[in-house]
Amino acid sequence: MQLRLIKDKIISKLMLVFTLASVSLVIIIGIGLYYRSLPVLNNSSWGQLLSSSVWKPMKGLFGFYPFIMGTLWVTAISIIIALPLCLLTSFYLSEYAHTRIKRILIPFVNLLSGIPPVIFGVWGVLFIVPLVQNHIAPHFVEYSTGYSVLAGGLVLAVMIFPLIVSIVNQVLNTIPQELKDASLSLGATKWETIKKVTIRKALPGIVAATVLAISRAFGETIAVLMVCGNNAIVPHSVFDTGYPLPALIANNYGEMMSIPLYDSALMFAALLLFIIILLFNVISRIILNRLERNLAG
């Protein structure tokens, strides 16, 4: 008996060590990126780097504002497009679809998550860019090449679609059937039950799925890089070109490293992306905790 207790304590301590090691990776990554960013931070202040739109590496001018805005534009567009479609798909699969239809549709949805990002990028170049250029943009602007933050958002929306659907569908399946039956027995329709009972109970899970999807969208590189235009300007409409931070890093790292501070500037771009995702997840976690407390109350 004593030996079993000792083994149990050892295993629990090992689990604690591995858990702390996993969590500490976040801190180590942040410290590493900050250390590599110091040369450009010593050359310019945080305010100058974040607020300037001038990107002239040869002159030592690194303004990250266009890249930050490009990242936010593409991510926002993708979530605005994907979230309603994902929720409606999840509710259909969970509440309305026949078992045989579920067996067909769910594997196809999951298959999307296994497609390499470069395939989505090629699909975006071949179909989404011409769609924006020839069929969408002419109704709103005089001319667009199709390479825009809208094209990036559309491609990204398709990429995060299976992630949100999969998580929300699992959340919906955990809601007790007794709650739904009680609502239906009181005379509520199926749609009223979904609005008043299912969505209320599933709201924390829906928020969590959205947070994960946005985090994925922030860091997506190849597909977005291929359709956004990669022009270092601040987008003012969905038909303008954009240059998200991940695309900046992927496009330039390994090239032009002989330029002073260029390597440090790219590391600062990575640090910015790291901070944006970290802050977003922390804020989302606070909101999620408040939602859970309100629903529990």
QUIHU-V269808 format. One line per field, one symbol per residue. phi: phi as a letter, one per 30 degrees, with the letter a starting at -180 (. if undefined). psi: psi as a letter, one per 20 degrees, with the letter a starting at -180 (. if undefined). Layout:
# QUIHU-V269808
phi = ???
psi = ???
This chain:
# QUIHU-V269808
phi = .dddddddddddddddddddddddedddddddddddceeddddbdeddddcdcdbbedcicbcceddddddddddddddddddeddddddddddccddeddedddedddddedcddedddddddddbddddddcbceedbbdabdjdadddddddddddceddddddddddddddeddddddddddjdddddddddcddddceedddddddddddddecdbdddedbdjhcdbddcbdcddbbdeededddcdjchdddeiddddddddddddddeddddddddddddddddddddd
psi = gghhhgggggghggggghghgghihggggggggggiigghhhhqrggghhiqjpnnhhjkonoighhghgggggggggghghggggghgghghhhhqqghhghggghhghhhiipqhhghgghgghggghggghhghhihrgqpihorhggghgghghhighggggghghghiipphhgghgghhjjqrgghggghgghghighhggghhggghggghipfggghiiihlpmqopirijqqrnqghhgghhipiqkiippigghhhhhghgggggggggghgghhgggghghghhh.
